[in-house]
Amino acid sequence: MSGVQGYPRVLVEGPVSLRPPRIRDADAWRELQTRNRAWLSRWEPTVPPNSPYMRRLNYRQLVRRGRHEAMQGRMLPFNVWYDESVDERYPGTERARMVGQMNISGIAWGSLCSAHIGYWVDERVAGRGVIPTALALAIDYCFQTVGLHRVEVNIRPENAPSRRVAQKLGLREEGLRRRYLHIDGDWRDHYSYSVTQEEVPEGMLARWRAAQASPIG
């Protein structure tokens, strides 16, 4: 397969955008990783000691690998950007900057047409609705452009903020996956949340906008 329909593409909703990674964003990525090391270390994937693939990739290598995987139809990488200067809820003067990553990975075609989405965000903007908005953008993109049928998000039980993201968007909790991913040095349990195309005929962004507009949203 030579690429995925509609990729690369920039996805935008208000102050939040998803942008395909660029080599020239390496410095911004390194600054984010360094400043958020303590914030992210509990949730970052690690490599099992007995794995033959022990090498950790730098940002440029990650960008190149992501482009290759996208061309093979297996993964669609994005960086998360946030423009505080146009955010009506949290108005500020800072212009658009990178604040995290969101990857659509494990894409399976054929009779499955499914993928899973992983993400992380800068601690400075956590709680502002950046990741729920970015995830809604990604889900609509998967269903409306890429042609997938099912999307899932897998989250550690201890990661309450990330679980709230899935709950805010109305993703269905499907149960606990024991020792599912190697995170922070060991195999960790994860709750699996999912949604299918039929469950959001109006689109996930429309659902998220309605949730934000409601008195208890």
C-alpha positions as CSV (number, residue, x, y, z in Angstrom):
1,M,0.0,0.0,0.0
2,S,1.4,3.4,-1.0
3,G,0.3,5.7,1.7
4,V,-3.1,6.5,3.4
5,Q,-5.8,8.5,1.8
6,G,-5.8,12.1,3.2
7,Y,-2.3,12.0,4.8
8,P,-0.4,14.1,5.4
9,R,-2.9,16.7,6.5
10,V,-3.2,19.4,9.1
11,L,-6.4,19.0,11.3
12,V,-7.7,22.1,13.1
13,E,-10.3,22.8,15.8
14,G,-10.1,26.3,17.3
15,P,-6.8,26.7,19.1
16,V,-5.8,23.0,18.7
17,S,-4.2,21.5,15.7
18,L,-2.7,18.1,14.7
19,R,0.2,18.5,12.3
20,P,2.4,15.8,10.7
21,P,5.9,15.9,12.3
22,R,8.6,18.0,10.7
23,I,12.3,17.7,11.1
24,R,12.6,21.4,11.9
25,D,10.5,20.9,15.0
26,A,13.3,18.9,16.7
27,D,14.3,21.6,19.1
28,A,10.7,22.2,20.3
29,W,10.2,18.5,20.8
30,R,13.4,18.1,22.8
31,E,12.5,21.1,25.0
32,L,9.1,19.5,25.7
33,Q,10.6,16.1,26.5
34,T,13.2,17.6,28.8
35,R,10.8,19.9,30.7
36,N,8.1,17.2,31.0
37,R,10.4,14.3,31.9
38,A,9.0,13.8,35.4
39,W,5.5,14.4,34.2
40,L,5.7,11.8,31.4
41,S,8.0,9.2,32.8
42,R,5.2,7.2,34.5
43,W,3.3,6.8,31.2
44,E,6.0,6.5,28.6
45,P,6.5,3.2,26.7
46,T,9.8,1.4,27.4
47,V,11.6,-1.5,25.8
48,P,11.6,-4.9,27.6
49,P,15.1,-6.0,28.6
50,N,14.9,-9.1,26.5
51,S,13.8,-7.3,23.3
52,P,16.1,-7.4,20.3
53,Y,15.1,-3.7,19.6
54,M,16.8,-1.8,22.4
55,R,17.8,1.4,20.5
56,R,15.8,4.5,21.5
57,L,15.2,6.8,18.5
58,N,15.9,10.5,18.5
59,Y,13.4,12.9,17.1
60,R,14.7,13.0,13.5
61,Q,14.7,9.2,13.4
62,L,11.2,9.1,14.8
63,V,10.0,11.5,12.0
64,R,11.7,9.4,9.3
65,R,10.2,6.2,10.7
66,G,6.8,7.8,11.0
67,R,6.9,8.8,7.4
68,H,7.9,5.3,6.3
69,E,5.1,3.7,8.4
70,A,2.6,6.2,7.0
71,M,3.6,5.3,3.5
72,Q,3.1,1.6,4.4
73,G,-0.4,2.4,5.8
74,R,0.5,1.3,9.3
75,M,0.7,4.5,11.3
76,L,-0.2,8.2,11.0
77,P,1.9,10.4,13.3
78,F,0.9,13.9,14.4
79,N,2.3,16.6,16.7
80,V,-0.2,18.4,18.8
81,W,-0.1,22.2,18.6
82,Y,-1.9,24.8,20.7
83,D,-2.5,28.5,20.1
84,E,-3.3,30.2,23.4
85,S,-3.9,33.6,21.6
86,V,-7.1,32.3,20.1
87,D,-8.4,30.2,23.0
88,E,-11.5,31.9,24.4
89,R,-11.5,29.7,27.5
90,Y,-7.9,30.3,28.4
91,P,-6.9,33.5,26.6
92,G,-3.3,34.4,26.5
93,T,-0.6,35.9,24.3
94,E,1.4,32.8,23.3
95,R,1.1,31.9,19.7
96,A,0.8,28.4,18.3
97,R,3.5,26.0,19.7
98,M,4.0,22.3,19.9
99,V,2.5,20.8,23.1
100,G,2.5,17.1,22.6
101,Q,2.1,14.1,20.3
102,M,-0.8,11.9,19.1
103,N,-0.2,8.8,16.9
104,I,-2.7,6.7,15.1
105,S,-0.9,3.3,15.2
106,G,-1.5,-0.4,14.7
107,I,-3.6,0.3,11.6
108,A,-5.2,-2.9,10.3
109,W,-7.1,-3.0,7.1
110,G,-9.1,-5.8,5.4
111,S,-12.0,-7.1,7.5
112,L,-10.9,-5.3,10.7
113,C,-10.3,-1.6,9.6
114,S,-9.1,-0.6,13.1
115,A,-6.4,1.4,14.9
116,H,-5.4,2.5,18.3
117,I,-4.5,6.1,19.3
118,G,-1.8,7.1,21.9
119,Y,-0.9,10.6,23.1
120,W,0.9,12.8,25.6
121,V,0.7,16.5,26.4
122,D,2.7,19.3,28.0
123,E,1.9,19.6,31.7
124,R,1.5,23.4,31.2
125,V,-1.6,23.0,29.1
126,A,-3.1,19.9,30.8
127,G,-6.7,20.4,31.8
128,R,-7.5,22.9,29.0
129,G,-9.3,20.5,26.7
130,V,-6.3,20.2,24.3
131,I,-6.2,16.4,24.3
132,P,-10.0,15.8,24.2
133,T,-10.1,18.1,21.2
134,A,-7.1,16.5,19.5
135,L,-8.5,13.0,20.1
136,A,-11.9,14.1,18.7
137,L,-10.1,15.4,15.6
138,A,-8.1,12.2,15.2
139,I,-11.2,10.0,15.5
140,D,-13.2,11.9,13.0
141,Y,-10.2,11.8,10.6
142,C,-10.0,8.0,11.1
143,F,-13.7,7.5,10.3
144,Q,-14.4,10.2,7.8
145,T,-11.2,10.4,5.7
146,V,-9.0,7.4,6.3
147,G,-11.8,4.9,6.2
148,L,-11.4,3.0,9.4
149,H,-14.3,1.4,11.3
150,R,-13.1,1.2,14.9
151,V,-10.6,3.1,17.1
152,E,-9.4,2.2,20.5
153,V,-7.4,4.0,23.3
154,N,-5.6,2.0,25.9
155,I,-4.9,3.7,29.3
156,R,-3.3,2.6,32.5
157,P,-5.8,2.3,35.4
158,E,-3.7,4.8,37.4
159,N,-3.9,7.5,34.7
160,A,-7.1,9.2,35.9
161,P,-6.7,12.3,33.7
162,S,-6.3,10.3,30.5
163,R,-9.3,8.0,31.5
164,R,-11.4,11.2,31.9
165,V,-10.5,12.2,28.3
166,A,-12.0,8.9,27.1
167,Q,-15.0,9.3,29.3
168,K,-15.6,12.9,28.2
169,L,-15.8,11.8,24.6
170,G,-18.1,8.9,25.5
171,L,-15.8,6.1,24.5
172,R,-17.0,2.7,25.5
173,E,-14.9,0.9,28.2
174,E,-14.3,-2.6,27.1
175,G,-12.4,-4.1,30.0
176,L,-9.0,-4.6,31.5
177,R,-6.0,-5.9,29.4
178,R,-3.6,-7.6,31.8
179,R,0.1,-6.7,31.4
180,Y,-0.7,-5.1,28.0
181,L,2.2,-2.7,27.4
182,H,5.7,-2.2,28.7
183,I,5.5,1.2,30.4
184,D,8.0,2.8,32.8
185,G,10.1,-0.4,33.1
186,D,7.5,-3.1,33.5
187,W,4.4,-4.7,31.9
188,R,1.4,-2.7,32.9
189,D,-2.4,-3.3,32.9
190,H,-4.5,-1.1,30.6
191,Y,-8.2,-0.3,30.3
192,S,-9.3,-0.4,26.8
193,Y,-11.8,2.2,25.4
194,S,-13.2,2.1,21.9
195,V,-15.7,3.6,19.5
196,T,-17.0,2.5,16.1
197,Q,-18.1,4.7,13.2
198,E,-21.7,3.8,13.8
199,E,-21.6,5.1,17.3
200,V,-20.8,8.7,16.3
201,P,-22.8,9.4,13.1
202,E,-22.7,13.1,13.9
203,G,-18.9,13.0,14.4
204,M,-16.8,13.0,17.5
205,L,-16.1,16.7,17.3
206,A,-19.8,17.5,17.3
207,R,-20.2,15.3,20.4
208,W,-17.3,17.1,22.1
209,R,-18.6,20.6,21.2
210,A,-22.0,19.7,22.6
211,A,-20.4,18.4,25.8
212,Q,-18.4,21.6,26.2
213,A,-21.5,23.7,25.7
214,S,-23.6,21.8,28.2
215,P,-23.9,23.3,31.8
216,I,-22.0,20.2,33.2
217,G,-19.6,19.8,30.2
